[in-house]
Amino acid sequence: MTNRNNTPYLPCFDEFILNLRANNFSDETCYNYERDLKTFEHFLQKDIQKSFANLDKKDILRYKAFLNSIDRKTAELKNSKKHLCSYSINRILSALRSYLKFLEDIDQASPFSPTSIKLVKTEKKHARIPEFKEIIKLIEAPVQFEKNKQIALRNRAMLETLFATGMRISELLSLKVRQIDKTGRVYIMGKGKKQRFVYLTPRSLLHLKNYLTKRNSDSEMLFVPYRGLNNQKKDKKISPNYLQFKIKQYRELLDINIPISAHTLRHGFATFLAENGASPAAIQILLGHESLDTTTRYVHASDRFAEQTHKKFHPLA
C-alpha cells in the first residue's frame, strides 16, 4: 500500500503523528518527526526499494550510510548540499525509534525492535565563543548599519534580548508583548512546553522600550515584521532565517572572524555567567535545560574559564 505521494506506506504513520499531538507535543516537534520519517520513507522507495514489512537489521546499517552520504535526498526530495552532523543523524534515528516504539505499544507488527537502532558516535566540537567586546559590537550593529530607524531599533532590541536572557531563537520570535512585565521579567513557554522565567538587563529593557515606542503596530507579537502587510497581522512572526541572516551580515560588516549565530549568543550568555562565578544549577534554570549535563557543556566550554581554573587551582601555579 502506498500513500498519496507514491512512497512506501509506514503502517499507522498518521496515528503516530496524532499520538504526538494528543500527548501535547509542540507543533515544531510534530513537524520534525514527520519530516524525519519522510526521509526514511524516501530511503525505502528510492534507495533500497523494499517494503517496511520486509526490512531487516542490515537495512538500518544501510540507512545510516545513506544519512552519512552527501548525495542523499532530503525529506523534500531535494539534493543535499552537505554532510549531516552526527547530532542531526541521531535526531533522525531517534524519530524512527519512537515510531517503532509506538507500533509496539499499539500491538502492530514491526520488522525489528526499536532497541536495534543504535545511535552514531557524536563528534566533540570545541566551542568557539567570540570575545565579549565582539558580542557587544554585534548587538549594537543594527544602529550602525540599518538605514531604516524602525528596523534598527527592532533588530537592536532582539539582539539585546537574546544576549540578556539566553533564550532560544524560537522563544524570542514567539514572544508576545504581554509576556514581559515592567521589571523586565519574561515568562516563556520553552522547548517541550516547559515554562520558565528569564530576565532582561536594565540595558536590554531600555532598548526594548525604545523599540516599542517607535514600532507603530498593534500586533500581539513583541517583534513584528515590517515588510508588506505582515505587520497588519497580529500573529505574524519574524522568520528565524531573517534574524540568522542579519547576524551573519553584521558579523561580516564588523570583520569578526568567528562564526556567530543566535545560538552563539545563547552560548555566550551561559559561558560569561559561568566565568563570573554563576552556579551551573542557576544557569540550567535560565537556559531551560532538563539535564544539568547539557548545561555543563556550556559552562566548561570557555578557553578563558579553563585557563583561569588552571591558574587558580594548580598546586604549582
C-alpha positions in Angstrom: 0.0 0.0 0.0 1.3 3.5 -0.9 0.4 6.9 0.3 -0.7 9.8 -1.9 2.9 10.6 -2.8 3.5 7.1 -4.0 6.0 6.4 -1.3 6.1 3.2 0.7 3.5 3.5 3.4 4.6 3.3 7.0 2.0 1.5 9.0 0.0 3.8 11.3 2.0 6.8 10.3 -0.9 9.2 10.7 -1.8 7.6 14.0 1.8 8.1 15.2 1.6 11.9 14.4 -1.8 12.1 16.0 -0.4 10.4 19.1 2.2 13.1 19.4 -0.3 15.8 19.2 -2.6 14.1 21.7 0.3 13.9 24.1 0.8 17.7 23.9 4.0 17.7 21.8 4.6 21.0 20.2 3.8 21.7 16.5 7.5 22.1 15.8 8.3 18.6 17.3 5.5 17.0 15.4 6.7 18.6 12.2 10.3 17.4 12.8 9.1 13.8 13.5 7.0 13.9 10.3 9.9 15.3 8.2 12.4 12.8 9.6 10.1 9.8 8.9 9.5 11.0 5.4 13.3 10.8 4.9 13.1 7.1 5.9 10.2 6.6 3.5 12.2 8.0 0.6 15.1 5.8 1.5 12.8 2.7 1.4 11.4 3.7 -2.0 14.3 5.2 -3.9 17.4 3.6 -2.4 16.7 0.0 -1.3 13.2 -0.4 -2.9 11.9 -2.6 0.0 8.6 -2.6 1.8 8.6 -1.8 5.5 7.5 -5.3 6.4 10.5 -6.9 4.6 13.2 -4.8 6.3 16.0 -6.4 8.3 18.7 -5.1 10.6 21.2 -4.8 7.8 18.9 -2.2 6.3 19.5 0.0 9.4 23.2 0.0 8.6 22.4 1.0 5.0 20.1 3.8 6.3 23.0 5.1 8.5 25.3 5.1 5.5 22.5 6.8 3.5 22.3 9.6 6.1 26.1 10.0 6.1 26.2 10.4 2.3 26.2 13.7 0.6 24.2 12.5 -2.4 21.1 11.6 -0.4 17.7 13.2 -1.0 16.2 15.4 1.7 12.7 14.9 3.1 11.5 17.4 0.3 13.3 15.2 -2.3 15.9 17.9 -2.9 19.6 17.2 -3.4 21.5 17.5 -0.1 24.3 20.0 -0.1 26.4 18.9 2.8 27.0 16.1 5.2 24.7 15.8 8.2 26.4 16.2 11.5 26.2 13.3 14.0 23.7 15.1 16.1 21.3 15.5 13.1 21.7 11.8 12.2 20.9 10.8 15.8 17.8 13.0 15.8 16.5 11.3 12.6 17.3 7.8 14.1 15.6 8.8 17.3 12.4 9.6 15.3 12.5 6.2 13.8 13.0 4.6 17.2 10.0 6.5 18.6 7.9 5.4 15.6 8.8 1.7 16.1 8.1 2.0 19.9 4.7 3.4 19.0 4.0 0.3 16.8 4.9 -1.9 19.7 2.7 0.0 22.1 -0.4 -0.5 19.9 0.5 -4.2 19.1 1.3 -3.6 15.5 3.9 -5.7 13.7 7.4 -4.3 13.3 10.3 -5.8 11.4 12.7 -5.2 14.3 12.8 -3.8 17.8 13.4 0.0 18.5 16.5 -1.1 20.6 18.0 -2.5 17.4 18.7 1.1 16.2 21.9 2.2 17.7 22.8 5.9 17.6 26.1 7.0 16.0 29.1 8.3 17.9 29.0 12.1 18.1 31.9 14.3 17.4 33.2 16.5 20.2 33.4 20.1 18.9 35.5 22.7 20.7 33.0 25.6 21.2 34.2 29.0 19.9 32.8 32.0 21.7 33.7 35.5 20.5 35.3 37.9 22.8 32.8 39.8 25.0 33.7 43.1 23.3 32.9 41.5 19.9 29.5 40.3 21.0 28.7 43.9 22.3 29.7 45.3 18.8 27.4 42.8 17.2 24.5 43.7 19.4 25.0 47.3 18.7 25.5 46.8 14.9 21.9 47.4 13.8 22.0 51.1 14.8 25.3 51.4 12.8 24.3 49.6 9.6 20.5 49.7 9.2 19.2 52.8 7.3 15.6 52.3 8.4 15.3 53.5 12.0 12.4 51.2 12.9 14.3 48.1 11.7 17.5 49.3 13.5 15.6 49.7 16.8 13.8 46.4 16.4 16.9 44.4 15.5 18.9 46.0 18.3 16.2 45.1 20.8 16.1 41.5 19.5 19.8 41.0 19.9 19.9 42.7 23.3 17.0 40.4 24.5 18.8 37.3 23.2 22.0 38.0 25.0 20.4 39.4 28.1 18.1 36.3 28.6 19.9 33.4 26.9 16.6 32.3 25.3 16.4 30.3 22.2 15.7 32.0 18.8 12.3 30.2 18.6 11.4 31.5 22.1 12.5 35.1 21.2 10.5 35.2 17.9 7.4 33.8 19.6 7.3 36.4 22.4 4.2 38.4 22.9 4.1 41.8 24.4 2.1 40.6 27.4 4.8 38.2 28.5 7.1 41.0 29.7 6.4 42.8 33.0 7.6 46.3 33.9 10.6 44.9 35.9 11.9 43.0 32.8 10.9 39.6 33.9 9.8 37.5 30.9 7.6 34.5 31.2 8.2 32.0 28.4 7.0 28.6 27.2 10.2 26.8 26.2 11.2 23.7 24.4 8.9 20.7 25.3 6.3 23.2 26.6 8.4 23.8 29.8 7.6 27.1 31.5 10.2 29.3 33.0 11.2 32.9 33.7 14.1 34.7 32.1 15.2 38.3 33.0 16.1 41.3 31.0 19.0 43.5 32.0 18.4 47.3 32.5 20.2 47.9 29.3 18.1 45.5 27.3 14.9 46.7 28.9 15.8 50.3 27.8 16.3 49.3 24.2 13.2 47.2 24.2 11.2 50.2 25.4 12.8 52.4 22.8 11.7 50.0 20.1 8.2 49.6 21.4 7.6 53.4 21.4 8.5 53.5 17.7 7.3 50.2 16.3 3.9 51.6 15.1 2.0 48.3 15.3 -0.9 46.9 17.5 0.3 43.3 16.9 0.3 41.0 19.9 3.7 39.8 18.9 6.7 41.6 20.5 8.9 41.7 17.4 7.0 42.4 14.2 7.9 42.2 10.6 7.6 45.5 8.6 7.6 44.3 5.0 4.3 44.3 3.0 1.1 43.8 5.0 2.8 41.4 7.5 2.8 44.0 10.3 -1.0 44.2 10.0 -1.4 40.6 11.1 -1.5 40.3 14.9 0.1 36.9 15.0 2.7 37.3 12.2 6.3 36.4 13.4 9.7 37.3 12.1 11.4 34.4 10.3 14.3 32.8 12.1 16.1 32.8 8.7 15.9 36.6 8.7 17.5 37.0 12.1 20.2 34.5 11.4 21.0 36.3 8.1 21.2 39.6 9.8 23.5 38.3 12.5 25.8 36.9 9.8 25.6 40.2 7.9 26.5 42.2 10.9 29.4 39.9 11.8 30.9 40.2 8.3 30.5 44.0 8.3 32.3 44.2 11.6 35.0 41.8 10.3 34.6 39.3 13.2 36.3 36.1 12.1 34.5 33.7 14.5 31.1 32.5 13.1 28.2 33.9 15.2 24.6 32.7 15.2 21.6 33.3 17.5 22.7 30.2 19.4 26.2 31.7 19.8 24.6 34.5 21.8 22.8 31.9 24.0 26.0 30.0 24.4 27.9 33.2 25.2 25.3 34.1 27.8 25.9 30.9 29.7 29.7 31.0 29.3 30.1 34.5 30.5 27.8 33.9 33.5 29.9 30.9 34.4 33.2 32.8 34.0 31.8 35.3 36.6 31.0 32.6 39.1 27.4 31.8 38.4 26.1 28.5 39.7 25.6 25.8 37.0 22.3 24.9 38.5 21.1 28.5 38.2 22.3 28.7 34.6 20.4 25.4 33.9 17.2 27.0 35.1 17.7 30.2 33.0 18.5 28.2 29.9 15.6 25.8 30.4 17.7 22.7 30.2 16.2 19.5 31.5 19.6 18.0 32.3 22.5 19.6 34.1 24.8 17.6 31.8 23.6 19.8 28.9 24.4 22.9 30.8 27.9 21.9 31.8 28.8 21.6 28.1 28.2 25.4 28.0 29.8 26.1 31.4 33.1 24.4 30.7 33.4 25.4 27.0 35.4 28.6 27.5 39.2 28.6 27.0 39.4 31.6 29.4 37.4 29.7 32.0 39.8 26.7 31.7 42.9 29.0 31.9 41.6 30.8 35.0 40.8 27.5 36.6 44.3 26.2 35.9 46.0 29.3 37.3 43.7 29.3 40.4 43.8 25.7 41.4 47.1 24.2 40.1 49.3 23.2 43.1 52.4 24.6 41.5 50.8 27.8 40.0 
